């Protein structure tokens, strides 16, 4: 289920359109901001020293000998937790790093090479799944759907066969959990909720197996943290879900632990924390995580996009536009960035520039949901200029597309103002 809550974080926040209110980008509408009390974080150097001591103890060597080994600490932490060859963990970490660094061609070549180096283990196909999903998440589109579908099918098929053969089971279940979980997110993005739920429930079982086989493997902690935090968030907002205990603080604590200790998903944990702090309206904390992500991966479009949005939520529109411009340097064909540029420019009252950006965005092939939100934003530009007839026409177009709720609200407001003779 943790993968489904990750989907809520990434997709729900990304397309939230509560216009200019303080609650934009929030699942709960900011209802519970200020209530979260977090535990103090352990100092980085203190945590690092403890991890070194643990690994050196596991390997039966001194810390100085550990530091002299050919790979970094995370490689040996992963290999001891998973009972796996350090060289294999290193190979996988290299592929993951290439994706975080946005060196997609090199990443694909690397993962294809691992398919040959470790045949019939699903590893190269899982890597390709990550490559194509990263490319699509940069833009929230489906342009690599064919390539993605090919690799995810082969990844699951090979991993199930490899598990049946036995050996290295914690790692194989971790990969299978990742492939299945990512596919649940992808399926959810397409609106296929029942299929997504089925994949999510399957992924839960694999998470449990990894935890049982490799209890010291910190990467699966991220899934627990995401589940506890976002399950609480959604339960606080929707009456149909039993509220239970508010575990947001615990969820964030687990995400922080994954950020500090995970072998493969540390940058993903940072991104998860950013979305959590956006939800909590703790924008300064969100921005701190954005900056730490940028320091490690300056060209990462996903991190830079959310950084621009955080600036936007903080009403620092010049900073937001600067970050969006940076994205276009790294990814000139990115489409989604023009949507956020239009929003920022609208709020700066640069209506001509805002119209140019939103029209450019509307010129792309968009899903119904994204087209409706873009039409709503275009209507807002006219609404702000008191051209209510043009605005109403665009709001109606958005409603006609998919019953877009923010446009319905705005249409009702226009109707009320007209009835009262105020426009």
KOLDREN-699571 format. One record per residue (C-alpha): x negated, y negated, z; residue number from 1. Coordinates in Angstrom, 3 decimals, padded with zeros to 6 digits. Example, Ala and Ser with C-alpha at 12.3 -4.5 7.8 and 13.67 -1.06 7.14 Angstrom:
2
<<-012.300 004.500 007.800> 1>,
<<-013.670 001.060 007.140> 2>,
This chain:
423
<<000.000 000.000 000.000> 1>,
<<-002.934 -002.341 000.539> 2>,
<<-003.247 -002.747 -003.232> 3>,
<<000.311 -004.037 -003.444> 4>,
<<-000.378 -006.691 -000.825> 5>,
<<-003.508 -007.681 -002.753> 6>,
<<-001.220 -008.160 -005.723> 7>,
<<000.981 -010.460 -003.624> 8>,
<<-002.084 -012.492 -002.718> 9>,
<<-003.518 -012.806 -006.212> 10>,
<<-000.407 -012.972 -008.346> 11>,
<<002.225 -014.463 -006.044> 12>,
<<000.030 -017.343 -004.974> 13>,
<<-001.273 -017.906 -008.481> 14>,
<<002.141 -018.560 -009.990> 15>,
<<003.839 -020.291 -007.054> 16>,
<<005.600 -023.407 -008.300> 17>,
<<007.182 -025.243 -005.440> 18>,
<<006.379 -028.483 -007.277> 19>,
<<004.507 -031.111 -005.308> 20>,
<<005.386 -030.021 -001.817> 21>,
<<002.877 -029.075 000.852> 22>,
<<004.000 -025.488 000.553> 23>,
<<002.781 -024.928 -003.007> 24>,
<<000.780 -021.749 -003.406> 25>,
<<002.236 -020.214 -000.257> 26>,
<<004.338 -017.075 000.005> 27>,
<<005.993 -018.166 003.246> 28>,
<<006.217 -021.839 002.306> 29>,
<<003.773 -022.779 005.055> 30>,
<<006.350 -021.974 007.741> 31>,
<<003.855 -020.440 010.128> 32>,
<<000.801 -022.625 009.612> 33>,
<<-001.056 -023.537 012.766> 34>,
<<000.021 -020.383 014.610> 35>,
<<-002.957 -018.231 013.661> 36>,
<<-005.623 -017.767 016.335> 37>,
<<-008.745 -016.102 014.956> 38>,
<<-011.437 -014.263 016.831> 39>,
<<-014.881 -015.831 016.820> 40>,
<<-017.158 -014.641 014.038> 41>,
<<-020.395 -012.841 014.816> 42>,
<<-023.465 -014.753 013.630> 43>,
<<-024.756 -013.486 010.270> 44>,
<<-028.306 -012.839 011.487> 45>,
<<-027.031 -011.027 014.572> 46>,
<<-024.763 -008.784 012.489> 47>,
<<-027.551 -008.145 009.988> 48>,
<<-029.940 -007.052 012.722> 49>,
<<-027.361 -004.637 014.100> 50>,
<<-026.755 -003.132 010.645> 51>,
<<-030.484 -002.681 010.086> 52>,
<<-030.855 -000.940 013.413> 53>,
<<-027.950 001.400 012.615> 54>,
<<-029.322 002.391 009.195> 55>,
<<-032.874 002.823 010.463> 56>,
<<-031.504 005.084 013.184> 57>,
<<-029.504 007.114 010.665> 58>,
<<-032.587 007.572 008.477> 59>,
<<-034.905 008.257 011.426> 60>,
<<-037.329 005.474 010.485> 61>,
<<-038.370 002.115 011.914> 62>,
<<-036.845 -001.171 010.798> 63>,
<<-040.171 -002.140 009.183> 64>,
<<-040.139 001.114 007.220> 65>,
<<-036.535 000.457 006.201> 66>,
<<-037.459 -002.988 004.884> 67>,
<<-040.273 -001.460 002.855> 68>,
<<-037.936 000.909 000.976> 69>,
<<-037.294 000.136 -002.724> 70>,
<<-033.605 -000.779 -002.430> 71>,
<<-031.780 -003.328 -000.312> 72>,
<<-030.068 -002.582 002.990> 73>,
<<-026.593 -002.199 001.472> 74>,
<<-027.779 000.639 -000.768> 75>,
<<-028.913 002.699 002.211> 76>,
<<-025.840 001.798 004.226> 77>,
<<-023.696 003.064 001.361> 78>,
<<-025.741 006.189 000.761> 79>,
<<-025.745 007.210 004.439> 80>,
<<-022.023 006.473 004.906> 81>,
<<-021.096 008.382 001.754> 82>,
<<-023.810 011.050 001.972> 83>,
<<-024.914 010.027 -001.504> 84>,
<<-028.229 009.530 -003.302> 85>,
<<-029.458 005.916 -002.799> 86>,
<<-030.393 005.660 -006.489> 87>,
<<-026.796 006.423 -007.431> 88>,
<<-025.453 003.764 -005.055> 89>,
<<-027.989 001.313 -006.474> 90>,
<<-026.849 002.041 -010.046> 91>,
<<-023.240 001.361 -009.099> 92>,
<<-024.104 -001.831 -007.221> 93>,
<<-025.964 -003.148 -010.272> 94>,
<<-022.845 -002.657 -012.396> 95>,
<<-020.639 -004.363 -009.825> 96>,
<<-023.045 -007.314 -009.549> 97>,
<<-023.024 -007.803 -013.318> 98>,
<<-019.233 -008.131 -013.187> 99>,
<<-019.361 -010.627 -010.301> 100>,
<<-021.971 -012.572 -012.268> 101>,
<<-019.661 -012.544 -015.291> 102>,
<<-022.212 -010.803 -017.469> 103>,
<<-019.529 -008.637 -019.006> 104>,
<<-021.388 -007.332 -022.065> 105>,
<<-024.294 -006.184 -019.909> 106>,
<<-021.875 -004.710 -017.398> 107>,
<<-020.070 -002.677 -020.047> 108>,
<<-023.356 -001.409 -021.455> 109>,
<<-024.488 -000.470 -017.952> 110>,
<<-021.286 001.417 -017.076> 111>,
<<-021.301 003.209 -020.438> 112>,
<<-024.852 004.297 -019.621> 113>,
<<-023.710 005.652 -016.257> 114>,
<<-021.098 007.728 -018.085> 115>,
<<-023.975 009.479 -019.840> 116>,
<<-026.226 009.608 -016.759> 117>,
<<-023.455 011.034 -014.543> 118>,
<<-021.118 012.829 -016.982> 119>,
<<-017.570 013.858 -016.102> 120>,
<<-017.611 011.921 -012.807> 121>,
<<-015.349 009.061 -013.904> 122>,
<<-017.924 006.493 -012.834> 123>,
<<-018.443 004.746 -016.180> 124>,
<<-014.730 004.615 -016.880> 125>,
<<-013.997 003.061 -013.475> 126>,
<<-016.663 000.446 -014.229> 127>,
<<-015.008 -000.356 -017.525> 128>,
<<-011.648 -000.639 -015.772> 129>,
<<-013.210 -003.299 -013.540> 130>,
<<-014.726 -005.130 -016.518> 131>,
<<-011.466 -005.365 -018.446> 132>,
<<-009.403 -006.220 -015.379> 133>,
<<-011.805 -009.033 -014.487> 134>,
<<-011.512 -010.416 -018.006> 135>,
<<-007.726 -010.308 -017.850> 136>,
<<-007.505 -011.725 -014.313> 137>,
<<-009.586 -014.726 -015.370> 138>,
<<-006.704 -015.704 -017.604> 139>,
<<-003.756 -013.752 -016.161> 140>,
<<-003.119 -012.138 -019.520> 141>,
<<-003.143 -008.686 -021.117> 142>,
<<-005.505 -009.210 -024.033> 143>,
<<-007.560 -006.104 -023.226> 144>,
<<-004.614 -003.871 -022.427> 145>,
<<-005.618 -001.171 -024.947> 146>,
<<-009.196 -000.896 -023.699> 147>,
<<-008.089 -000.981 -020.073> 148>,
<<-005.453 001.738 -020.559> 149>,
<<-007.975 004.008 -022.303> 150>,
<<-010.508 003.799 -019.483> 151>,
<<-008.085 004.005 -016.557> 152>,
<<-006.524 007.182 -017.976> 153>,
<<-009.911 008.844 -018.474> 154>,
<<-011.167 007.647 -015.078> 155>,
<<-008.282 009.244 -013.204> 156>,
<<-008.439 012.413 -015.312> 157>,
<<-012.201 012.900 -014.775> 158>,
<<-012.076 012.059 -011.077> 159>,
<<-009.273 014.510 -010.364> 160>,
<<-011.282 017.236 -012.122> 161>,
<<-014.480 016.242 -010.278> 162>,
<<-012.683 016.369 -006.929> 163>,
<<-011.421 019.855 -007.722> 164>,
<<-015.061 020.923 -008.231> 165>,
<<-015.973 019.626 -004.751> 166>,
<<-019.012 017.725 -003.524> 167>,
<<-019.472 013.991 -002.891> 168>,
<<-015.773 013.787 -002.070> 169>,
<<-015.760 010.500 -000.133> 170>,
<<-017.212 008.659 -003.109> 171>,
<<-014.926 010.369 -005.615> 172>,
<<-011.837 009.564 -003.558> 173>,
<<-013.046 005.967 -003.194> 174>,
<<-013.307 005.644 -006.976> 175>,
<<-009.937 007.325 -007.463> 176>,
<<-008.405 004.999 -004.878> 177>,
<<-009.883 002.036 -006.740> 178>,
<<-008.692 003.152 -010.170> 179>,
<<-005.195 003.991 -008.914> 180>,
<<-004.934 000.835 -006.831> 181>,
<<-006.083 -001.433 -009.643> 182>,
<<-003.566 000.216 -011.922> 183>,
<<-000.811 -000.495 -009.387> 184>,
<<-001.772 -004.184 -009.451> 185>,
<<-001.822 -004.166 -013.243> 186>,
<<001.549 -002.434 -013.424> 187>,
<<003.033 -004.850 -010.889> 188>,
<<001.806 -007.820 -012.944> 189>,
<<003.810 -006.452 -015.849> 190>,
<<006.954 -006.313 -013.722> 191>,
<<007.122 -002.510 -013.540> 192>,
<<007.747 -002.454 -009.802> 193>,
<<008.803 001.168 -009.294> 194>,
<<005.766 002.517 -011.158> 195>,
<<003.532 000.086 -009.273> 196>,
<<004.921 001.229 -005.934> 197>,
<<004.312 004.858 -006.892> 198>,
<<000.671 004.092 -007.745> 199>,
<<000.302 002.088 -004.541> 200>,
<<001.613 004.935 -002.408> 201>,
<<-000.775 007.327 -004.145> 202>,
<<-003.679 004.972 -003.416> 203>,
<<-002.745 004.994 000.288> 204>,
<<-003.400 008.724 000.440> 205>,
<<-006.824 008.300 -001.143> 206>,
<<-007.734 005.541 001.331> 207>,
<<-006.901 007.894 004.195> 208>,
<<-009.102 010.598 002.702> 209>,
<<-012.055 008.220 002.335> 210>,
<<-011.686 007.051 005.947> 211>,
<<-011.585 010.639 007.180> 212>,
<<-014.600 011.721 005.129> 213>,
<<-016.711 008.565 005.599> 214>,
<<-015.571 006.680 008.712> 215>,
<<-018.613 004.347 008.586> 216>,
<<-017.923 003.199 005.019> 217>,
<<-016.871 -000.420 005.475> 218>,
<<-015.432 -001.081 002.015> 219>,
<<-012.084 000.555 002.805> 220>,
<<-011.671 -001.903 005.697> 221>,
<<-010.752 -004.547 003.121> 222>,
<<-007.661 -002.570 002.172> 223>,
<<-006.598 -002.330 005.807> 224>,
<<-007.114 -006.056 006.316> 225>,
<<-005.150 -006.967 003.213> 226>,
<<-002.300 -004.696 004.208> 227>,
<<-002.048 -005.987 007.770> 228>,
<<-002.253 -009.642 006.782> 229>,
<<000.063 -009.689 003.743> 230>,
<<002.556 -007.241 005.188> 231>,
<<002.939 -009.626 008.126> 232>,
<<003.206 -012.643 005.824> 233>,
<<005.929 -011.102 003.706> 234>,
<<007.786 -009.765 006.759> 235>,
<<007.792 -013.271 008.271> 236>,
<<009.441 -014.578 005.130> 237>,
<<011.872 -011.835 004.101> 238>,
<<014.597 -010.586 006.432> 239>,
<<014.873 -007.247 004.640> 240>,
<<011.404 -006.264 005.880> 241>,
<<011.195 -005.498 009.623> 242>,
<<008.978 -008.130 011.221> 243>,
<<007.136 -005.875 013.663> 244>,
<<003.908 -007.220 015.154> 245>,
<<002.345 -010.274 013.556> 246>,
<<-001.020 -008.850 012.449> 247>,
<<-002.259 -011.774 010.373> 248>,
<<-005.178 -012.544 012.707> 249>,
<<-006.181 -008.886 012.819> 250>,
<<-005.942 -008.670 009.033> 251>,
<<-008.231 -011.672 008.594> 252>,
<<-010.649 -010.205 011.142> 253>,
<<-010.854 -006.999 009.101> 254>,
<<-011.376 -008.953 005.875> 255>,
<<-014.244 -010.782 007.572> 256>,
<<-015.745 -007.464 008.637> 257>,
<<-015.544 -006.217 005.050> 258>,
<<-017.061 -009.483 003.833> 259>,
<<-020.013 -008.971 006.187> 260>,
<<-020.467 -005.207 005.980> 261>,
<<-019.007 -003.787 002.751> 262>,
<<-021.353 -002.265 000.214> 263>,
<<-019.436 -003.024 -002.995> 264>,
<<-016.465 -005.301 -002.235> 265>,
<<-018.006 -008.147 -000.238> 266>,
<<-017.238 -010.850 -002.862> 267>,
<<-013.724 -009.433 -003.206> 268>,
<<-013.331 -009.789 000.562> 269>,
<<-014.384 -013.433 000.312> 270>,
<<-011.744 -014.004 -002.361> 271>,
<<-009.150 -012.255 -000.203> 272>,
<<-010.012 -014.591 002.679> 273>,
<<-009.633 -017.619 000.413> 274>,
<<-006.082 -016.614 -000.486> 275>,
<<-005.294 -015.897 003.155> 276>,
<<-006.492 -019.348 004.233> 277>,
<<-004.475 -020.930 001.420> 278>,
<<-001.441 -019.144 002.823> 279>,
<<-002.247 -020.462 006.292> 280>,
<<-002.714 -024.005 004.878> 281>,
<<-006.268 -023.943 006.280> 282>,
<<-007.740 -025.515 003.196> 283>,
<<-011.100 -026.468 004.712> 284>,
<<-011.737 -022.838 005.619> 285>,
<<-010.610 -021.752 002.159> 286>,
<<-012.981 -024.257 000.583> 287>,
<<-015.891 -023.037 002.727> 288>,
<<-015.358 -019.516 001.349> 289>,
<<-015.040 -020.921 -002.186> 290>,
<<-018.393 -022.647 -001.803> 291>,
<<-020.069 -019.518 -000.432> 292>,
<<-018.731 -017.558 -003.410> 293>,
<<-019.969 -020.232 -005.800> 294>,
<<-023.448 -020.156 -004.244> 295>,
<<-023.738 -016.460 -005.071> 296>,
<<-021.847 -016.412 -008.367> 297>,
<<-021.729 -019.944 -009.847> 298>,
<<-020.223 -018.832 -013.166> 299>,
<<-017.457 -016.674 -011.722> 300>,
<<-014.294 -018.018 -013.322> 301>,
<<-011.895 -016.452 -010.816> 302>,
<<-013.656 -018.082 -007.866> 303>,
<<-013.977 -021.414 -009.663> 304>,
<<-010.304 -021.388 -010.640> 305>,
<<-009.159 -020.895 -007.056> 306>,
<<-011.658 -023.556 -005.906> 307>,
<<-010.042 -026.043 -008.259> 308>,
<<-006.634 -025.095 -006.926> 309>,
<<-007.757 -025.583 -003.334> 310>,
<<-008.965 -029.071 -004.241> 311>,
<<-005.592 -029.645 -005.884> 312>,
<<-003.716 -028.572 -002.752> 313>,
<<-005.930 -030.949 -000.752> 314>,
<<-004.967 -033.733 -003.201> 315>,
<<-008.584 -034.098 -004.283> 316>,
<<-007.623 -034.226 -007.935> 317>,
<<-010.913 -035.585 -009.302> 318>,
<<-012.766 -032.695 -007.651> 319>,
<<-010.186 -030.269 -009.007> 320>,
<<-010.600 -031.551 -012.567> 321>,
<<-014.367 -031.371 -012.249> 322>,
<<-014.104 -027.710 -011.258> 323>,
<<-011.665 -027.006 -014.107> 324>,
<<-014.094 -028.634 -016.550> 325>,
<<-016.792 -026.330 -015.195> 326>,
<<-014.602 -023.349 -016.041> 327>,
<<-014.261 -024.517 -019.639> 328>,
<<-018.052 -024.679 -019.935> 329>,
<<-018.337 -021.050 -018.809> 330>,
<<-015.168 -019.848 -020.537> 331>,
<<-014.125 -022.211 -023.382> 332>,
<<-011.213 -019.992 -024.395> 333>,
<<-009.624 -019.865 -020.941> 334>,
<<-005.937 -020.728 -021.187> 335>,
<<-004.686 -020.866 -017.604> 336>,
<<-007.048 -023.685 -016.651> 337>,
<<-005.067 -026.097 -018.862> 338>,
<<-001.979 -025.481 -016.744> 339>,
<<-003.759 -026.555 -013.570> 340>,
<<-005.384 -029.490 -015.330> 341>,
<<-001.924 -030.655 -016.354> 342>,
<<-000.666 -030.414 -012.765> 343>,
<<-003.624 -032.416 -011.439> 344>,
<<-003.307 -035.076 -014.128> 345>,
<<000.430 -035.395 -013.480> 346>,
<<-000.218 -036.100 -009.820> 347>,
<<-002.816 -038.688 -010.798> 348>,
<<-000.088 -040.337 -012.919> 349>,
<<-002.116 -039.761 -016.093> 350>,
<<000.975 -038.635 -017.928> 351>,
<<-000.348 -038.784 -021.485> 352>,
<<-003.326 -036.587 -020.623> 353>,
<<-001.075 -034.263 -018.616> 354>,
<<001.258 -033.811 -021.593> 355>,
<<-001.678 -033.007 -023.858> 356>,
<<-002.896 -030.295 -021.461> 357>,
<<000.495 -028.702 -020.853> 358>,
<<001.301 -028.718 -024.576> 359>,
<<-002.011 -027.022 -025.242> 360>,
<<-001.113 -024.383 -022.666> 361>,
<<002.351 -023.912 -024.138> 362>,
<<000.716 -023.350 -027.534> 363>,
<<-000.672 -020.036 -026.308> 364>,
<<001.183 -016.727 -026.295> 365>,
<<002.511 -016.652 -022.715> 366>,
<<004.639 -014.318 -020.678> 367>,
<<008.177 -015.510 -019.898> 368>,
<<007.245 -016.360 -016.331> 369>,
<<004.220 -018.449 -017.253> 370>,
<<006.070 -020.175 -020.105> 371>,
<<008.940 -021.051 -017.771> 372>,
<<006.571 -022.515 -015.174> 373>,
<<004.781 -024.511 -017.883> 374>,
<<008.074 -025.892 -019.210> 375>,
<<008.946 -026.866 -015.652> 376>,
<<005.641 -028.717 -015.296> 377>,
<<006.210 -030.494 -018.599> 378>,
<<009.675 -031.474 -017.445> 379>,
<<008.152 -032.866 -014.248> 380>,
<<006.035 -035.273 -016.293> 381>,
<<009.175 -036.766 -017.845> 382>,
<<011.019 -036.663 -014.537> 383>,
<<008.296 -038.752 -012.914> 384>,
<<008.645 -041.294 -015.715> 385>,
<<012.412 -041.398 -015.152> 386>,
<<013.179 -039.865 -018.552> 387>,
<<015.783 -037.623 -016.948> 388>,
<<017.465 -036.446 -020.149> 389>,
<<014.239 -035.057 -021.626> 390>,
<<013.323 -033.586 -018.257> 391>,
<<016.730 -031.908 -017.921> 392>,
<<016.434 -030.401 -021.388> 393>,
<<013.083 -028.832 -020.503> 394>,
<<014.319 -027.609 -017.120> 395>,
<<017.264 -025.971 -018.885> 396>,
<<014.888 -024.293 -021.323> 397>,
<<012.927 -022.840 -018.404> 398>,
<<016.116 -021.575 -016.758> 399>,
<<017.246 -020.020 -020.015> 400>,
<<013.969 -018.117 -020.296> 401>,
<<014.088 -016.275 -016.977> 402>,
<<016.384 -018.112 -014.563> 403>,
<<013.425 -020.115 -013.247> 404>,
<<014.454 -021.166 -009.736> 405>,
<<012.434 -024.423 -009.334> 406>,
<<014.026 -025.718 -012.551> 407>,
<<017.486 -024.828 -011.278> 408>,
<<016.774 -026.853 -008.146> 409>,
<<015.549 -029.803 -010.175> 410>,
<<018.601 -029.669 -012.480> 411>,
<<020.886 -029.716 -009.460> 412>,
<<019.034 -032.783 -008.175> 413>,
<<019.433 -034.610 -011.483> 414>,
<<023.136 -033.748 -011.549> 415>,
<<023.551 -035.045 -007.998> 416>,
<<021.711 -038.281 -008.750> 417>,
<<023.870 -038.874 -011.827> 418>,
<<027.063 -038.186 -009.905> 419>,
<<026.004 -040.703 -007.273> 420>,
<<025.214 -043.261 -009.966> 421>,
<<021.582 -043.479 -008.934> 422>,
<<020.253 -042.690 -012.418> 423>,
